Amino acid sequence: MRPDAVRLMTAHRSKGLEWRLVVVAGVQEGLWPDLRRRGSLLEADRIGRDGIAEPLTPGALLSEERRLFYVAATRARERLVVTAVKAPADDGDQPSRFLTELGVEPKDVTGRPRRPLSVAALVAELRATTVDPGASDALREAAARRLARLAALGDADGRPLVPAAHPHRWWGMFEPTASAVPLRDRDKPVALSGSALDQLANTCALQWFLGREVKADAPATAAQGFGNVVHVLADEVASGRTPADLDVLMERLDSVWDALAFDAPWKSDQEKEHARVALERFLQWHVGSGRTPVASEHAFDVTLEAGPYEVRVRGSMDRVERDGEGRAYVVDFKTGKQAPTAADVARHPQLAVYQLAVREGAADDVFEGVRPDVGGAELVQLRQGAAKKDGGDTLPKVQAQEPLPEGEGDWIGGLLATAAGKVLDERFTPTTGQHCTHCAFRASCSARPEGRQVVE
């Protein structure tokens, strides 16, 4: 015995069967009637008892199509629904001529349906109705009964066919969970990195929590692999392991490039050319910076005071250099396609943290044990050429941050305190912005339309 279900079939397969409700969909001119000749390459359909028969004429095909439409329409015992699409233009889709033969005036239905015609959309509407204070008691009860029927459906193995219909799956009905064990010990410094500080204070605390704490971030992309390769080669040049020669760097690049996963060969070739240009810009900058490299990929670990909190800042500086006045200067290479504005660079958290770290002793070991003054920091945008007044496209775009004056770095201290407070208080609320475009958690974020169903 067949279970209750919607059966989908062709008109030919429906012969001899009946249902209370029948929907004949897509009754379009050109599809029904379909006056194209039937058969195959060898025309086996023309083989008859008396030999080879003549192919059906257009009139005979039309009669056959009309009989088939009659078969489909008469499968309904109580209700028949026939649908077609009518385009505004005369040369677009038009309803079949058979609709006029039904003896019923077709009804034009314009606009989008109230909801998508899918089980998920039906469940969403029923769920919303059951908890809608503006709906009548009778309507809410009817919605609940339909949800109960859907929730009770199962396959041959007893697995639910519509699990979202059961209230146990309505996450938004539950109170927010709370852990008896705090994420961080309040008696210990809060450990952060420069990039984490920017996410927590300026971008999205929820994105930071899901990516860094839960470790749910998406796998590394080809763009990240691009950046990693360029950073490694820049480190090799600064440390002297590889000469500052473009041909040598391209040989090193060729040896690892195939390990990067790109969507298509043309994309790999395009990105490889971008990498070559980026390395050429790097070499031009490396030779003409006017400063002396003293450390590359320099790891640091310092603890800073930030209001009522202590923040342990750990990370790695792409390069530490000595300027003409003997001061420490921090460089951060960037390989992204977007660059911050000048105003953003002036208060760039990562550069400011690097400067604070140097002030607290992060570079003492590469300055012969002497605490250097801080000469500033800069972003070197290797994917983007400099303006013509700054040397032109063969040089990278350089965005400098002035040295933080003593006692006037309060803004970065405020960011550190804000970030530390969010971590200790476990306040990971979502914040929307441009960062949402590439966020891996959009589908489960309550601040985004696509993720709002998680809590509503």
C-alpha positions as CSV (number, residue, x, y, z in Angstrom):
1,M,0.0,0.0,0.0
2,R,1.4,3.4,-1.0
3,P,1.7,6.0,1.8
4,D,0.0,9.3,1.6
5,A,2.2,11.4,-0.7
6,V,2.2,13.6,-3.8
7,R,2.8,11.6,-6.9
8,L,4.7,13.1,-9.8
9,M,4.3,11.5,-13.2
10,T,3.7,12.0,-16.9
11,A,0.3,12.1,-18.5
12,H,1.0,8.7,-20.1
13,R,1.8,7.1,-16.7
14,S,-1.5,8.4,-15.2
15,K,-3.8,6.4,-17.5
16,G,-6.2,4.3,-15.5
17,L,-5.5,6.1,-12.2
18,E,-7.5,8.7,-10.3
19,W,-7.1,11.1,-7.4
20,R,-9.2,13.6,-5.5
21,L,-6.9,16.5,-6.6
22,V,-4.9,16.6,-9.8
23,V,-2.6,19.4,-10.9
24,V,-1.6,19.6,-14.6
25,A,1.4,22.0,-14.6
26,G,3.2,23.7,-17.4
27,V,0.4,23.6,-20.0
28,Q,2.3,25.9,-22.4
29,E,2.0,26.4,-26.1
30,G,4.8,24.5,-27.7
31,L,5.0,22.0,-24.9
32,W,1.3,21.0,-24.9
33,P,0.5,20.4,-27.7
34,D,4.0,19.3,-28.7
35,L,3.8,19.0,-32.5
36,R,7.3,17.8,-33.1
37,R,7.6,14.4,-34.8
38,R,8.1,11.5,-32.5
39,G,10.6,8.7,-33.0
40,S,14.3,8.0,-33.2
41,L,17.1,8.1,-35.7
42,L,16.1,4.7,-37.2
43,E,12.3,5.7,-37.1
44,A,11.3,2.4,-35.4
45,D,8.0,4.1,-34.6
46,R,6.9,3.8,-38.2
47,I,7.2,0.0,-38.3
48,G,3.7,-1.5,-38.4
49,R,2.0,-4.7,-39.2
50,D,1.7,-3.8,-42.9
51,G,5.2,-2.5,-43.3
52,I,6.5,1.1,-43.0
53,A,3.8,3.5,-42.2
54,E,3.7,7.2,-43.1
55,P,4.8,9.6,-40.3
56,L,1.9,11.3,-38.4
57,T,0.7,14.6,-40.0
58,P,0.6,17.8,-37.8
59,G,-3.2,17.4,-37.6
60,A,-2.8,13.8,-36.3
61,L,-0.2,14.9,-33.8
62,L,-2.5,17.6,-32.6
63,S,-5.4,15.1,-32.1
64,E,-3.1,12.8,-30.2
65,E,-1.9,15.6,-27.9
66,R,-5.5,16.6,-27.3
67,R,-6.4,13.1,-26.3
68,L,-3.4,13.0,-23.9
69,F,-4.5,16.2,-22.3
70,Y,-8.0,14.8,-21.9
71,V,-6.5,11.8,-20.1
72,A,-4.6,14.0,-17.7
73,A,-7.5,16.3,-17.0
74,T,-9.9,13.4,-16.3
75,R,-7.8,11.8,-13.6
76,A,-9.4,14.2,-11.0
77,R,-12.4,13.0,-9.1
78,E,-13.1,16.2,-7.3
79,R,-10.8,19.1,-8.3
80,L,-8.6,19.9,-11.3
81,V,-5.9,22.6,-11.3
82,V,-4.3,23.5,-14.6
83,T,-1.3,26.0,-14.6
84,A,0.6,27.9,-17.3
85,V,2.8,30.9,-17.6
86,K,1.9,34.0,-19.6
87,A,4.7,36.4,-20.5
88,P,4.0,40.1,-21.0
89,A,5.5,40.0,-24.5
90,D,3.7,38.3,-27.3
91,D,6.9,36.4,-28.3
92,G,7.3,35.0,-24.7
93,D,5.7,32.0,-23.0
94,Q,2.0,31.7,-23.6
95,P,-0.7,29.3,-22.3
96,S,-1.7,26.4,-24.4
97,R,-4.7,26.5,-26.8
98,F,-6.1,23.6,-24.8
99,L,-6.9,25.9,-21.8
100,T,-9.7,27.5,-23.9
101,E,-11.1,24.1,-24.6
102,L,-11.7,23.4,-20.9
103,G,-14.8,25.7,-20.8
104,V,-13.5,27.6,-17.8
105,E,-12.1,31.2,-18.0
106,P,-8.4,31.1,-16.9
107,K,-7.6,33.2,-13.9
108,D,-4.5,35.5,-14.0
109,V,-2.3,35.3,-10.9
110,T,0.3,38.0,-10.8
111,G,3.1,38.7,-8.3
112,R,5.3,36.5,-6.2
113,P,3.7,33.8,-4.0
114,R,3.3,34.5,-0.3
115,R,6.1,32.1,0.5
116,P,8.3,29.7,-1.5
117,L,6.5,26.5,-2.4
118,S,8.7,24.2,-0.3
119,V,8.4,22.2,2.9
120,A,11.0,24.4,4.7
121,A,8.9,27.5,3.9
122,L,5.7,25.8,5.0
123,V,7.3,24.8,8.3
124,A,8.6,28.3,8.8
125,E,5.2,29.9,8.3
126,L,3.5,27.4,10.6
127,R,6.1,27.9,13.3
128,A,5.7,31.6,13.1
129,T,1.9,31.3,13.3
130,T,2.0,29.2,16.4
131,V,3.9,31.8,18.4
132,D,2.3,34.9,16.8
133,P,0.4,36.8,19.5
134,G,-1.6,38.6,16.8
135,A,-3.0,35.3,15.4
136,S,-6.4,34.0,16.7
137,D,-6.4,30.9,19.0
138,A,-8.1,28.9,16.3
139,L,-5.5,29.7,13.7
140,R,-2.6,29.0,16.1
141,E,-4.2,25.7,17.0
142,A,-4.7,24.7,13.4
143,A,-1.0,25.6,12.7
144,A,0.1,23.5,15.6
145,R,-2.0,20.5,14.4
146,R,-0.4,20.7,11.0
147,L,3.1,20.9,12.5
148,A,2.3,17.8,14.6
149,R,1.3,15.9,11.5
150,L,4.5,16.9,9.7
151,A,6.6,16.1,12.8
152,A,5.1,12.6,13.0
153,L,6.1,11.6,9.5
154,G,9.0,9.2,9.2
155,D,10.7,7.0,6.7
156,A,11.0,3.3,6.7
157,D,13.8,3.4,9.3
158,G,11.8,5.6,11.6
159,R,13.8,8.8,10.9
160,P,11.7,12.0,10.8
161,L,11.0,13.4,7.3
162,V,10.4,16.9,8.6
163,P,12.5,17.3,11.8
164,A,12.2,21.1,11.8
165,A,8.5,20.7,12.5
166,H,9.1,19.4,16.0
167,P,9.4,22.1,18.8
168,H,12.5,20.4,20.1
169,R,14.3,21.8,17.0
170,W,13.0,25.4,17.5
171,W,16.2,26.8,18.9
172,G,14.7,30.3,19.4
173,M,12.3,28.9,21.9
174,F,15.1,28.0,24.4
175,E,16.7,30.4,26.8
176,P,20.3,31.3,26.0
177,T,22.7,28.8,27.5
178,A,25.2,29.7,30.2
179,S,28.4,27.8,31.2
180,A,29.3,27.4,34.8
181,V,32.9,27.4,33.8
182,P,34.2,30.8,32.4
183,L,36.1,30.8,29.2
184,R,39.0,32.7,30.7
185,D,40.5,33.0,34.2
186,R,39.9,36.6,35.4
187,D,43.1,36.4,37.5
188,K,45.2,35.9,34.4
189,P,46.0,38.3,31.6
190,V,43.7,38.1,28.5
191,A,45.7,36.7,25.6
192,L,45.0,38.5,22.3
193,S,46.7,39.2,19.0
194,G,46.7,42.4,17.0
195,S,44.2,41.0,14.4
196,A,42.0,39.6,17.2
197,L,41.9,43.1,18.8
198,D,40.6,44.6,15.6
199,Q,37.9,41.9,15.3
200,L,36.8,42.2,18.9
201,A,36.8,46.0,19.2
202,N,36.0,47.2,15.7
203,T,34.5,44.4,13.5
204,C,32.5,41.6,15.0
205,A,33.0,39.9,18.4
206,L,30.9,36.9,17.4
207,Q,33.0,36.3,14.3
208,W,36.1,36.4,16.5
209,F,34.6,33.9,19.0
210,L,33.4,31.4,16.4
211,G,36.6,31.6,14.4
212,R,39.2,31.8,17.1
213,E,37.7,30.3,20.2
214,V,35.4,27.7,18.7
215,K,37.9,27.0,15.8
216,A,35.0,26.9,13.3
217,D,36.6,29.1,10.7
218,A,36.5,28.0,7.1
219,P,39.5,26.2,5.6
220,A,42.3,28.3,4.2
221,T,41.5,29.8,0.8
222,A,43.7,30.1,-2.3
223,A,44.0,33.9,-1.5
224,Q,45.4,33.0,2.0
225,G,47.8,30.6,0.3
226,F,48.9,33.4,-2.0
227,G,49.6,35.6,1.0
228,N,51.5,32.9,2.9
229,V,53.8,32.2,0.0
230,V,54.6,35.9,-0.6
231,H,55.3,36.3,3.2
232,V,57.7,33.3,3.3
233,L,59.6,34.6,0.3
234,A,59.9,38.1,1.8
235,D,61.2,36.5,5.0
236,E,63.8,34.5,3.1
237,V,65.1,37.7,1.4
238,A,65.2,39.7,4.7
239,S,67.0,36.8,6.5
240,G,69.5,36.4,3.6
241,R,68.6,32.8,2.8
242,T,67.4,33.8,-0.7
243,P,69.0,36.6,-2.8
244,A,67.0,39.7,-3.7
245,D,66.6,38.5,-7.3
246,L,63.2,38.2,-9.0
247,D,64.3,35.2,-11.1
248,V,65.4,33.3,-8.0
249,L,62.2,34.2,-6.2
250,M,60.1,33.0,-9.2
251,E,61.9,29.7,-9.2
252,R,61.1,29.3,-5.5
253,L,57.5,30.3,-6.2
254,D,57.2,27.7,-9.1
255,S,58.3,24.9,-6.7
256,V,55.3,25.4,-4.4
257,W,52.7,27.0,-6.6
258,D,51.0,23.8,-7.7
259,A,50.2,23.0,-4.1
260,L,47.7,25.9,-4.0
261,A,44.2,25.0,-4.9
262,F,42.5,27.3,-7.5
263,D,39.1,26.9,-9.1
264,A,40.5,26.8,-12.7
265,P,43.9,26.8,-14.5
266,W,43.3,30.3,-15.8
267,K,42.8,31.5,-12.3
268,S,46.0,29.9,-11.2
269,D,47.9,31.6,-14.1
270,Q,46.3,35.0,-13.2
271,E,47.2,34.8,-9.6
272,K,50.7,33.6,-10.4
273,E,51.2,36.8,-12.5
274,H,49.8,38.8,-9.6
275,A,52.3,37.1,-7.3
276,R,55.2,38.0,-9.7
277,V,54.1,41.6,-9.7
278,A,53.8,41.6,-5.9
279,L,57.3,40.1,-5.5
280,E,58.8,42.7,-8.0
281,R,57.2,45.5,-6.0
282,F,58.6,44.0,-2.8
283,L,62.1,43.9,-4.1
284,Q,61.9,47.5,-5.3
285,W,60.6,48.5,-1.8
286,H,63.2,46.3,-0.1
287,V,66.1,47.9,-1.9
288,G,64.9,51.5,-1.5
289,S,63.3,51.7,1.9
290,G,66.3,53.5,3.4
291,R,66.1,51.5,6.6
292,T,68.1,48.5,7.8
293,P,66.2,45.2,8.5
294,V,67.1,43.8,11.9
295,A,64.5,41.0,12.2
296,S,62.0,39.1,10.0
297,E,58.9,37.2,11.3
298,H,59.8,38.5,14.7
299,A,57.8,36.7,17.4
300,F,56.8,38.7,20.5
301,D,54.9,38.2,23.8
302,V,54.3,41.1,26.0
303,T,51.8,42.0,28.7
304,L,50.2,45.5,28.6
305,E,48.0,47.4,31.1
306,A,44.6,48.3,29.7
307,G,42.3,50.0,32.2
308,P,41.3,47.4,34.8
309,Y,42.7,44.5,32.7
310,E,46.0,43.0,31.8
311,V,46.3,41.9,28.2
312,R,48.9,39.5,27.0
313,V,49.6,40.4,23.3
314,R,51.3,37.7,21.3
315,G,52.1,37.6,17.6
316,S,54.7,38.0,14.9
317,M,55.9,41.1,13.2
318,D,56.6,40.7,9.5
319,R,59.7,42.9,9.8
320,V,61.4,45.1,12.3
321,E,63.8,47.7,10.9
322,R,66.2,50.3,12.2
323,D,65.6,53.8,10.8
324,G,68.2,56.5,10.2
325,E,67.8,57.7,13.8
326,G,68.3,54.3,15.3
327,R,64.6,53.8,16.2
328,A,62.6,50.6,15.7
329,Y,60.2,50.6,12.8
330,V,57.7,47.9,12.2
331,V,56.5,46.7,8.8
332,D,53.4,44.6,8.0
333,F,53.1,43.2,4.5
334,K,49.6,42.9,3.1
335,T,48.5,40.9,0.0
336,G,44.8,41.7,0.1
337,K,42.9,43.5,-2.7
338,Q,41.5,46.2,-0.4
339,A,43.5,48.8,1.5
340,P,42.3,50.8,4.5
341,T,41.8,54.6,4.3
342,A,44.4,57.0,5.6
343,A,42.1,57.7,8.6
344,D,41.9,54.0,9.3
345,V,45.7,53.6,9.2
346,A,46.2,56.4,11.7
347,R,44.2,54.2,14.2
348,H,45.1,50.8,12.8
349,P,44.9,48.5,15.9
350,Q,47.5,46.0,14.6
351,L,50.1,48.6,13.8
352,A,49.5,50.4,17.1
353,V,49.8,47.1,19.1
354,Y,53.1,46.5,17.4
355,Q,54.3,49.9,18.5
356,L,53.1,49.4,22.1
357,A,54.9,45.9,22.1
358,V,58.2,47.5,21.0
359,R,57.8,50.1,23.7
360,E,57.3,47.3,26.2
361,G,60.4,45.5,25.1
362,A,59.3,43.2,22.2
363,A,62.3,44.2,20.1
364,D,65.0,44.6,22.8
365,D,66.7,41.3,21.8
366,V,67.3,42.5,18.2
367,F,68.6,45.9,19.3
368,E,71.5,44.4,21.3
369,G,69.4,44.3,24.5
370,V,68.7,48.1,24.5
371,R,65.2,49.4,24.5
372,P,64.8,51.3,21.2
373,D,62.6,54.3,20.6
374,V,59.6,53.6,18.3
375,G,59.9,55.2,14.9
376,G,56.4,54.2,13.6
377,A,54.9,51.4,11.6
378,E,53.6,50.9,8.1
379,L,51.4,48.7,5.9
380,V,53.1,47.6,2.6
381,Q,50.3,46.7,0.1
382,L,52.1,44.4,-2.3
383,R,49.1,43.8,-4.5
384,Q,48.6,47.5,-5.1
385,G,50.9,50.0,-6.8
386,A,51.9,53.3,-5.4
387,A,50.5,56.6,-6.6
388,K,52.5,58.3,-9.4
389,K,53.8,60.9,-7.0
390,D,55.1,58.1,-4.7
391,G,57.0,56.3,-7.4
392,G,54.4,54.7,-9.6
393,D,53.0,51.2,-10.1
394,T,56.4,49.4,-9.8
395,L,56.5,50.2,-6.1
396,P,53.9,49.0,-3.5
397,K,51.4,51.3,-1.9
398,V,52.8,52.2,1.6
399,Q,50.6,53.4,4.4
400,A,52.5,54.7,7.4
401,Q,51.3,55.2,11.0
402,E,53.1,57.9,12.9
403,P,54.9,57.0,16.2
404,L,52.6,56.8,19.1
405,P,53.5,59.7,21.4
406,E,54.3,58.8,25.0
407,G,51.1,58.9,27.1
408,E,48.9,59.6,24.0
409,G,48.2,56.1,23.0
410,D,45.0,56.1,25.1
411,W,42.8,55.1,22.1
412,I,44.7,51.8,21.6
413,G,44.5,51.3,25.4
414,G,40.8,51.8,25.2
415,L,40.5,49.2,22.4
416,L,42.5,46.7,24.4
417,A,40.3,47.3,27.5
418,T,37.1,46.9,25.4
419,A,38.3,43.7,23.8
420,A,39.5,42.2,27.1
421,G,36.2,43.1,28.7
422,K,34.2,41.4,26.0
423,V,36.3,38.2,26.3
424,L,36.0,38.1,30.1
425,D,32.3,38.9,30.2
426,E,31.6,36.6,27.2
427,R,29.8,39.3,25.3
428,F,30.1,38.1,21.7
429,T,27.3,40.0,20.0
430,P,27.3,40.2,16.2
431,T,28.0,43.4,14.4
432,T,27.2,43.9,10.7
433,G,29.4,45.6,8.1
434,Q,31.6,45.0,5.1
435,H,33.2,42.1,7.0
436,C,30.0,40.2,6.6
437,T,30.7,39.7,2.9
438,H,33.3,37.0,3.5
439,C,32.2,35.8,6.9
440,A,31.9,32.0,7.2
441,F,29.1,32.3,9.8
442,R,26.5,34.3,7.9
443,A,24.0,31.4,7.8
444,S,23.9,31.2,11.6
445,C,24.3,34.8,12.5
446,S,21.2,36.4,14.1
447,A,22.2,39.8,12.8
448,R,21.9,38.6,9.2
449,P,18.6,37.8,7.3
450,E,19.9,34.4,6.2
451,G,20.8,33.5,9.8
452,R,17.9,34.9,11.7
453,Q,15.9,31.7,11.5
454,V,18.3,30.2,14.1
455,V,16.9,32.3,16.9
456,E,13.4,33.3,15.6
